[in-house]
Amino acid sequence: MAARGLVLRPQWFAPFLADRGTRKPSLHTMKAYRQDFDAIAALIVGGEEDLAAMSLADITTKAMREAFAQYAETHKAASIQRCWSTWNVLCAFLYTSDLIPANPMPLVGRPKIAKTLPKGLPPTSVQALVTAVDSESERRASDWMERDRALILTSLLAGLRADELLRANIGDVRRRDDGAIIQVRGKGGKDRTIPVELALVEVLVEYLDSRAVRFPATASGRSFTTSGLAAWPPTAPLFVGSDGDRITRGTLQYRVLRAFRRAGIDEDRARGALVHVLRHTFATELASAGVSVYALMRLLGHESMVTSQRYVTAAGSETRAAAAQNRLYGLLKRPE
């Protein structure tokens, strides 16, 4: 029997994880692969305690259909879709490795999820968010104004994903003659460069100077006659938690959530979207300003131009809604 907290999986699952690992996915993605596997495998073999006993012969169309039907009774469409995708990738790997006779997943039903247009924050909400972070009222001992302000403005002005913020190092921010850039280690190991204005760099410098006061021992050992970026080693994490170590996903999302709540705009974001709604705002603002789909694709790190086009479409919808508010349309009303 497995020790408490340790899940024993069949040996044939390990090569799949190793194969996915060579693609350098995030820890969050690797965790999702394991969780999705465990959920369906447990339904097939009758419990999590027997996962290691699952054989390749258990992967049949009938077994997968029945397991996903049970899974669907207690999970939302998005979770079912993600779990189906994990098993589809797994079964495709097993099939190409000649371990199973066919991939049964195309014959297993999955829900269709409506593709809603990405929604950014309106300017009034963005202003309220920044004001809330800067406000001294209702401040807690755990709050760190300079850090939280830098996090939110970097998301809004550079469009980084949560994982990209977590992985960012101080050396990724570089000044240039024409401004500055942030070198982003993007999704799927695809790096990109985001041009930013010096005003954002100054926000980051203010945060780093406050960090040097909180954690002087973590600086590079260089003389503190320098400040900001130069006072830290390039490989030091850009954003840290209250312990001085690289910020965690939970802390990052909580700090953004707290800012939303303090600003009173929590209802303006899509459910579950925190850092991502700031990224949406970055993209829709650029799309509204007439930035090309190709430029958006490069700035956002999208693999497909179709994904970037959704922001252009969303911006067009917002523009039409705004134009409809023109009071001059009242001239078209016939007198009663």
N, C-alpha and C positions, 0 to 999 in steps of 0.2 A: 504494500500500500504506500502511496506517496506521502511524504511528510506534509504537515499542515502548511498550506499556502503554496506548495510546489505542485504544478500540474505536469503529469507525465503524458506526453503525446507519442503517437506511433513514430517509429524511426524514419519512415518514408516522408514525414512532414519536414524533417530537418533540412534535406537538400533544397526544398522549395524556399525556406527562409534564407538559406545561404545564397540562393540565386537572386532573391529579391534584394538581399543585403548588398550585393555588388552594384546595385543601382543607386546606392546611397540615399534611401528614403529617410524621412524623419523618424525619430523614435516613436512619435505619435502614430505614424503609419504602420510601423512594425508591430506596435502594440495592437492596432486594429486588426491586422492579419491574424494574430493569435486569438484574439477575442472572437472574431467571426468564425474561425475554425472551430474553437471550443463549443460555441453555441450550437452549431449544426451537428457536429460530431457527437455531442452529448445526447441529442435527440435521436440519433441513429443507433447508438450503442446502449442507451438507457441510463445515462448518468455520467457526470464528469469524472467519477472515480475510475471509469473503464475506458477512458479515451485512448490509452496506449494499446488497448485490445482491438481497436478499429483496424480492419484490414482493407486493402485496396479493393477486394471483392465486394465490400459494403457500398462502394460508390457506384450505384446504379440509378437509372432515371427514376424508378419507382421510389427508391429510398430517399432520393434528394427531393422529389416532389412532396412526399409525406412530411419530411423534416421541415421544409420551407413552409408548408401549410400550417404546421404547428407553430413555427417561429412567427408567422404573420399574425397569429391570434393575439400576441402580446407585444408586438413591436410596430412602430410607425413606418410609413412608406419609405422614408429616407434611410432608416436603419436596414430595412429589408433590401433596398437597392444596393446599399454598400456591402452587405453580407453576400448578396448574390454575386457582386463583382469580385469579391475576394475568392469565392469558390470557383467562379469561372476562370480566373487567372490560375488558381491552383490546379484545376482539372485540365486546363490547357497545358500546363507544365508537365503534369503526369502523363498526358497523352503523347506529347512530343518526346517524352523520355521513355516511351514504350512500356509504361507501367500499368496503364489501363487501356482497354480497347477503343474507347471513344470518350469525348467530353459530353456528359449528359446535360450540362447547364443550359444550352440553347433550347432544350425541351422542358425546362423548368420555368414556370411563370414568374413574373416580377412586376411590381406596380410601375405605372408610368407617372413620373413626377412632373407636374407642370413647371415649365421654365419661366419664372417670373423675371421681369427686368430688374437689374441691380438698382438699388435706391440709395442715393447719397443723402447726407444731411443738408437741410436748407441753411443758408448763411446765418440766419438768426440762431439756429441751434448750434452751429459751429462757434459763434461768438459766445454763446452761453456756456459752452463746454470749456473754452479757454479761460473765460472769466472765472468759472467755478474752480479751476485748478489754481489760478492765481490768488483766489480769495483766501484771506486769513480767518474768516469766520468758520465755525464748526470744524476747525482743524483738530485732528487727533495726533497723538504722539507718534503713531506709525506713519503718518503722512510725510511725504518728501516732495515738496512743491516743485523744486527744480528738476528732479528726476521725472516726475509724472508729466510735467509740462513738456519736457524733451521727448518723452515717449509719444505723447499724443500729437505733437507738432511734426515729429518725424514720420508718423503714420499718415498724417494729413497731407504733408508736403512732399513725401517721397513714395507713398503708396506701398510700403512694405507689408508683407504678410506677417502673421504672428511669429512663425518659425524663423523668418528672416530677421526679425527684431531680436529674437533669442540668440541667434548665431552671430550677430554683428559684433565685430571687434573695433576697438578705437582706431586701429590702423586703416580700417575701411573708409574712414572719413578723411578726405584729402583736399587741401586747398589748391587752387590753380589760379593762373593769371586772370581767367575769365569768370571766376567764381569758385565752385567746389563740386566735388562728386562724392557719392557713396557707392562703394563697390559692394554689390549684394550677392551673397551666395544663395541662389534661388532654388526653387523647387526642382527636384530631380537632378541636382548638381549642376544646373545651368546658371552660370553667373551672368550678371548684367551690371551696367553702370548707370546710375541715376544722377543727372545734373541737379544740383541744388544751389540756392542762393546763399550768400555769406551770412544773411540774417539767421538762417537755420543753424549754421555752424556756431554762431554766437550763442544761441540757445543751448547747444550742446556743450560749449565751453563753460557757460555759467553753471550748468549741471555738474560737469567734471570738476570744477573748482570747489563746488559744495561737497562733492564726493571726497576730494582730497582732505577736506576738513574732517569729514566723518571717519574716513579710513586712511589715514596718512601712511600707514605701513604697507598699503597695497600699491602705492605709486611705484614708479620705476626705479627709485633710488637716485634719480637725477636731481639736480639742485632745483629747489622750488622758486628760483628766480624766474623760471619759466612757469607757465600755467596752461590750462586747457589741454589740447591734444598733445602738446610736446612734453607734458609732465608724466605721461603714461607710456608703457611699452605698447607697441602696435598690436600685440596679440592679446592684450587685456580685453575682457568683455566690455562692450560699449555700455550695456545696461546691466545693473546689478540690483539685487534685493537688499533688504534691511540688514543682511548678514555680510554684505560686501562681495558675495559670490555671484556668478552669472545668474541673472533673473530667471525664474522658472515660469513655465506657461501659466500655472495657477495664479502666481503673483501678478503677472502681466495682465491677464484678463480681469482680475479683481480690481486692479488700479484703474483700468479703463471703465469698468462697471461703476466703481465708486464715483468717478468723475461724471458719468452720465446721470447718476442719481442726484448728486449735488447740484448739477445744472438743471435738474427737473425736466430732462428730455429723454428719459428712459423709454418712453412710448414711441419716440421717433425712429428707433432702430428695429430692424427685423429680429424676431425672436431667435436668440442664440448668437446673433452677430454682435461682436464687440470691436476688436481690432479690425475685423473685416469691413465693418460699416465705414470706418475711417478710410480704408483703402478704396471702397466704393465711392466715397466723397471725392477723393483725389482724382479718380478716373472720370467721374461724371462732370467734375468742374473742367477738366481738360477737354472732354468731349464737347461740352457746351461752348468752350472758347474756340472751337473749330479745329482742334488738333486732329491730324489724320489717324485713321485706323491703324496704319502701319506704325506710326510713332507710338500710339497707345500700346500696341502689341509689344514693342520693344521695352517700353517703360514698365509695363506690368509683368513682363516675363511670361506671357501667354505662349503656348505652343501653336495655337490656332487663331487665325484672324477672326474666325467666327465668334469666338469668345469675346474678343475686344469690340466687335461690332455691336454687341448687346449694350455697351455703354453709350455708344453713339445713338442707338435707337432710344435708350432711356432718356438721354439728354434731349432728343427731339420731342419726346412726350412731355417733358417738363417745360420745354420752350413753348409748345402749343398751349399747355395749361396756363402758363403765365400770360401769353398773348390774349387768351380768352378773357382775362380780367380787365382788359382795356375798357374804360368807362365810355369811350367814344362809340362803342357798339350800341349804346343807348340811343344814338341818333337814328338807328334803324327801326326803333319801335314806332309803330303807328299810334298816333294819338287816339285815345278812346272817346 
